[in-house]
Amino acid sequence: MKENDRQVRDARRELERLKEEGGLFATPTMKSRAQSVRGHFAATDADQNDAVEVWGTRIGRGLGAVALVLLASWLIVHLGR
């Protein structure tokens, strides 16, 4: 019984360490890339004092992503025959 309790404590400690270091699957490179993509779609590079530019950039980038998915889907369906 004591061995099982020790294993549970060790496993919880290891999971907590992994959580603090960035998760079970996310490497620092993956985190950096995800933040970069998030910043791109949040329009952090646009002039933050101009709300129209910020929202226009966000909408344009969002529509571009939707168009990419639709085009890729269409190509897979029609050229995959």
N, C-alpha and C positions, 0 to 999 in steps of 0.2 A: 504494500500500500504506500509506503514512504517513497519507494522508487518511482511510482506513478505520479505522486505529488511533485516530486523533484522535476520530472520530465515536463509536467504541465507548466510549472514555474519557468523552466528554461525556455520552453516554447513560447510562452507569453513574453518573456524578456526579449527573445530574438525577434518576435513580431513587432514589438514596440521599437526596437532598434531599427528595423527595416522601415517602419513608418516614419521615424525621425529622419532617416537618410534619404527619403524621397520615394517611398512606396516599394511595393514588391516588384513592379515591372518597369517603373520609370527610371531611366538613367538620367544623369545631369544633362546630357545632350538632348534627350527626348524632352525634358522639361524646358530647356532653353528654346527648342524649336517650337514647342506648343505655345510658349509665351510670345514668340515672334509672330506666329500665325494669329493668335488672339489679338495682339497689338495691331496687326495688319487689318483685320476685319473691324476692329474698334476705331480705326482711323486715327491712331495716335500720332501719325506723321502729318496729319492735316493741322491747319491753324486752329487751335482750340478756342480762340476768341471769336471765331466765325462759325456760329451754329449751323448755318446753311451749308457751308463747306464740309463740316464734320458729318452731318447727316446725309448729304449728297454722296460723300465718299463711302460711307457705310452702306447705303442703299445700292450704289453702283457695284461695289465689291460683292455684296450679297447676291444681286441679280447675276453677276458674272459667274459665281459659284453654282447657282441654280442652272444657268445655261450650260455650263460645263457638264454637269450631271445629266441633264436632258440629252445633250448631244452625244455623250458617251453611251447612254442607254439606247438611243436611236441607232447608233452605229453597231452596237452589239446585236440588236434585234435584226436589223436589215442586212448587215454584211455577214452575219453568222449563219445564214441559211445555206 
